[in-house]
Amino acid sequence: MAKATAGKAKKAEVRAAIAAERRELADLLDTLRADQWDGRSLCGGWRVREVAAHMSMGFRLSLPATLGELAKARGNLHRMTDRVARRDAAAHSPTALAAFLRDNADHSWTPPVGGLPAALGHDVVHGLDITVALGLDRRVPEDRLRILLDEIRPSGLRFFGADLDGVRLCAEDLDWSYGSGSPVYGLAQDLLLLAYGRRIPGGRLRGEPSGRFTGPAKGA
């Protein structure tokens, strides 16, 4: 009974974190200038508007519609998400893209694998794809970061194409580290981006291997 109660409490915590993150990101998107909407994100080939469109795809597309888009892309998930993000970014205004997040803050969508933590990761990381690329000083709240940092696994690193071999990630703002080898120091949220396969702007990391993780993004 105690285990079941604890599990429900954890799910409620993550759901609340997801809703808060979506509302805060929607508020932030509402403040962006037109040129920032057209600015490059950390997702290779995507502007801020494509990232914002992608973030709400799971709310707006039914399962049959998603499967139909996947069929058009011949089963290639990355090709499908890229096509839909570009189409929807062109079809919807910045105001609408922000509203999709806010209006669906409590939506129950989760990615195909990973459950609620993966849904939180989807929102947090794509939010960072925008704010870090634009040089905005937004800090993800510690409780949300800890949920995601605790979920880092080798299988997830492989899925996102993150190569952390021989590297130990060491947060400078939290008591957290991951891996073994030469240390790379940075903000916890920047290190989270590395675990999701992102490259980040120079000057945000310290440590001999840090050059492996800075520079232009390779892909969305």
Secondary structure by P-SEA (a helix, b strand, c coil): caaaaaaaaaaaaaaaaaaaaaaaaaaaaaaccccccccccccccccaaaaaaaaaccccccaaaaaaaaaaacccaaaaaaaaaaaaaaaccaaaaaaaaaaacccccccccccaaaaaaaaaaaaaaccccccccccccaaaaaaaaaaccaaaaaaaccccccbbbbbccccccccccccccccaaaaaaaaacccccccccccccccccccccccc
